[in-house]
Amino acid sequence: MITVVTDSCSYFKEAEANALGIKIIPVNYFADGRAYLESYSDQNGEFEQLLKHGSKLSTSQPNPAAFLSCLEEETKKGNDVLCITMSSRLSGTYSAAHVAAKSVDKNNIAILDSRLIAGGLNLLVKKAVALINDGMELSEVIINLEQTREKISTVFSVADLSPLRKSGRGFAKMTANILNIKPVLRLKEGVVSFGGMARGNSNIIKELIKSISPNTEEVVINYIGSGTLSTNIYNVLQADYSGLPISLNKLGPVLGIHLGLDVVAVSHIVP
């Protein structure tokens, strides 16, 4: 048996994670000196209020001990372990998982850098579970996922660039939004890149979904705050692509700290 492990920035709902049999390692965040653990997409409480009123906000990678406990538990059961983390270019989570794997010192543990986050990571993890259920061995699954991650696209928009600039993962020279003009950003090769500007919700929707086509396998919509916009995207896709699997999952506090509290992202995978 192969157990799939990922981090909380995959933003699975608790029921979905349990149904898939995946293990979630929480990412740490801090507000006003107090430490918190990010949980499932639907189990982070009213974190928006905490982030709105917290004067000192930060995140940190999971402690290797969090991965270590999970890896030891699964290998003691005789299971192989595939750990898929968010992009190593955005976080030290991949490194923490590697440190833990070395401590276990087993040859049936594999750590994969997804080069993705949020919906993209979510899609890659689900692909891994599907391949395992089809009977693939661990080495075969890894080869397949390395090819699959290149077929996953994430496009997103934020209302305010200040959190992204402060995080060091954005664009220091970009100015704040004016007149309802919002940046369109892309996650490409594990890092955030600028994809243009859009004015008004209708144009934002067009930009976020324009690369989706009839051969798209699945879509994940992530959001914070932008409930109406994310629901509109969901409805447009349902109308245009009948039968297309679409998930609508809330982002959590970790990405809220880095992106702000008004975010919508669309990730999709093609064959």
C-alpha positions in Angstrom: 0.0 0.0 0.0 1.2 3.5 -0.8 0.1 6.4 1.6 0.0 9.9 0.1 1.1 12.7 2.4 0.8 16.4 1.6 0.7 19.8 3.4 -2.2 21.9 4.4 -1.7 24.3 1.5 -3.3 21.7 -0.7 -6.6 22.9 0.9 -8.6 19.7 0.9 -11.8 19.7 2.8 -11.7 17.2 5.7 -14.2 14.8 4.3 -12.5 14.8 0.9 -9.1 14.1 2.5 -10.5 11.2 4.5 -12.3 9.7 1.5 -9.0 9.8 -0.5 -7.0 8.4 2.4 -4.4 11.1 2.3 -2.5 12.6 5.3 -2.3 16.3 5.8 0.7 18.0 7.5 -0.3 21.4 8.9 1.7 24.5 8.0 2.5 27.0 10.8 1.4 30.6 11.0 1.7 33.3 13.6 -0.4 36.2 14.6 0.7 38.7 17.2 3.3 36.3 18.5 0.9 33.4 18.9 1.4 30.2 16.9 -1.3 28.5 15.0 -1.6 25.4 12.8 -3.4 25.6 9.4 -5.9 22.8 9.0 -8.3 21.5 6.3 -9.9 24.0 3.9 -13.1 23.9 5.9 -11.6 23.7 9.4 -9.8 27.0 9.8 -12.5 28.8 11.7 -12.9 32.6 11.3 -9.2 33.1 10.4 -10.0 36.2 8.3 -10.8 38.1 11.5 -7.6 37.1 13.0 -5.6 38.2 10.0 -7.6 41.5 9.7 -6.8 42.5 13.2 -3.4 40.9 13.7 -0.6 43.4 13.6 2.2 40.9 13.2 1.6 38.1 10.8 4.0 35.5 9.5 4.3 31.9 8.3 6.9 29.2 8.7 7.4 25.7 7.2 6.2 22.7 9.1 8.7 21.3 11.7 10.4 18.2 10.3 9.0 16.4 13.4 5.5 16.8 12.0 6.5 14.9 8.9 8.7 12.5 10.9 5.8 11.3 13.0 3.6 10.6 10.0 6.4 8.9 8.0 7.4 6.6 10.9 3.7 5.7 11.5 3.1 4.7 7.9 6.4 2.8 7.4 5.8 0.9 10.6 2.6 -0.3 9.0 4.6 -1.6 6.1 3.4 1.1 3.7 5.3 3.0 1.1 5.0 6.8 1.4 4.7 9.4 -1.3 5.0 12.9 0.2 4.0 15.7 -2.2 4.7 19.2 -1.0 4.0 22.7 -2.2 6.6 24.4 -4.4 10.1 24.4 -3.0 10.4 27.9 -4.5 7.7 29.3 -2.3 8.3 27.4 1.0 10.8 25.3 2.9 8.2 22.6 3.4 9.9 20.4 0.8 13.2 20.7 2.7 11.4 19.8 6.0 10.0 16.7 4.5 13.4 15.7 3.2 15.0 16.1 6.6 12.3 13.9 8.1 12.7 11.2 5.4 16.4 11.1 6.0 15.8 10.5 9.7 13.5 7.6 9.0 16.1 6.2 6.6 13.8 4.0 4.6 14.0 3.3 0.8 10.2 3.2 0.5 9.7 7.0 1.1 9.6 9.4 -1.8 9.4 13.2 -1.6 8.1 15.1 -4.6 8.3 18.8 -5.2 5.0 19.6 -6.8 6.1 23.1 -8.0 2.5 24.0 -7.3 0.3 25.2 -4.4 -3.4 25.4 -3.5 -5.6 24.1 -6.3 -2.7 22.9 -8.4 -1.3 20.9 -5.5 -4.7 19.6 -4.8 -5.1 18.3 -8.4 -1.6 16.6 -8.4 -2.4 14.8 -5.1 -5.7 13.5 -6.4 -3.9 12.4 -9.6 -1.4 10.5 -7.3 -4.2 8.7 -5.5 -5.9 7.7 -8.8 -2.6 6.3 -10.1 -2.1 4.3 -6.9 -5.7 3.0 -7.1 -4.9 1.9 -10.6 -2.2 -0.3 -9.3 1.0 1.7 -10.1 4.1 1.1 -8.1 5.7 4.1 -6.3 8.5 4.6 -8.9 5.9 4.6 -11.7 3.7 7.1 -9.9 6.6 9.5 -9.4 7.5 9.4 -13.1 3.8 10.0 -14.1 3.4 12.9 -11.6 6.6 14.6 -12.8 5.0 14.7 -16.3 1.5 15.6 -14.9 2.6 18.7 -13.0 3.6 20.3 -16.2 -0.1 20.0 -17.4 -1.5 21.9 -14.4 -2.1 25.6 -14.6 -2.9 28.1 -11.8 -4.1 31.6 -12.5 -5.2 34.0 -9.7 -6.1 37.5 -8.9 -5.8 39.6 -5.7 -7.4 42.8 -4.6 -4.3 44.2 -2.9 -0.6 43.6 -3.9 0.7 44.8 -0.5 0.8 41.4 1.2 2.4 39.8 -1.8 5.1 42.5 -2.0 5.8 42.2 1.8 6.1 38.4 1.5 9.0 38.8 -0.9 7.2 36.6 -3.4 5.6 39.3 -5.5 6.5 42.3 -7.5 8.0 45.2 -5.5 7.6 47.7 -8.4 3.9 47.1 -9.0 1.6 49.7 -7.7 -1.7 49.2 -5.9 -4.9 48.6 -7.8 -6.9 51.6 -9.0 -10.4 51.9 -10.6 -11.2 48.2 -10.0 -8.2 47.1 -12.1 -6.7 44.0 -10.6 -3.5 42.0 -11.5 -3.8 38.6 -13.0 -1.0 36.4 -11.7 0.2 32.9 -12.7 2.1 30.2 -10.9 4.7 29.1 -13.4 7.5 26.7 -12.7 6.9 27.0 -9.0 7.0 30.8 -8.8 4.6 33.7 -9.2 4.7 35.6 -12.5 2.7 38.6 -13.7 0.1 37.8 -16.3 -1.6 41.1 -17.0 -4.3 43.3 -15.7 -8.1 43.1 -15.8 -10.8 45.6 -15.0 -14.1 44.5 -13.5 -15.3 41.1 -12.4 -16.4 40.0 -15.9 -12.9 40.6 -17.3 -11.3 39.0 -14.3 -13.5 35.9 -14.9 -12.5 35.8 -18.6 -8.8 36.0 -17.7 -9.0 33.3 -15.0 -10.8 30.7 -17.2 -9.6 31.5 -20.7 -7.2 28.6 -20.9 -9.9 26.1 -19.8 -11.1 24.0 -22.8 -13.3 21.0 -23.5 -10.4 18.6 -22.8 -9.8 19.9 -19.3 -10.0 17.0 -16.8 -10.8 18.9 -13.6 -10.9 22.4 -12.1 -10.3 23.6 -8.6 -11.5 27.1 -7.6 -9.9 28.6 -4.5 -10.9 31.8 -2.8 -10.7 34.0 0.3 -13.4 36.7 0.7 -14.4 36.7 -3.0 -17.3 34.4 -2.5 -19.5 36.0 -5.2 -16.7 36.1 -7.8 -15.7 32.5 -7.1 -19.3 31.3 -7.3 -19.8 33.2 -10.6 -16.7 31.4 -12.0 -18.1 28.1 -10.8 -21.5 28.8 -12.5 -19.9 29.9 -15.8 -17.8 26.8 -16.0 -20.8 24.5 -15.2 -22.8 26.2 -17.9 -20.0 26.1 -20.5 -18.6 22.6 -19.7 -21.3 20.3 -18.6 -19.9 17.3 -16.6 -16.6 19.0 -15.9 -15.5 18.1 -12.3 -15.2 21.4 -10.4 -14.2 21.9 -6.7 -14.8 25.1 -4.8 -12.5 25.3 -1.8 -11.6 28.1 0.6 -8.0 29.0 0.9 -6.5 29.1 4.4 -4.6 31.5 6.7 -1.1 30.7 5.3 -1.9 32.0 1.8 -4.2 34.7 3.3 -1.1 36.2 5.0 0.8 36.2 1.7 -2.0 37.1 -0.7 -4.5 39.1 1.3 -8.1 38.5 2.2 -9.7 39.0 -1.3 -8.3 36.3 -3.6 -9.7 34.0 -6.3 -7.7 31.4 -8.1 -8.5 28.8 -10.8 -6.4 25.7 -11.3 -7.0 23.1 -13.9 -5.4 19.9 -15.3 -5.4 18.7 -18.9 -4.7 15.2 -20.2 
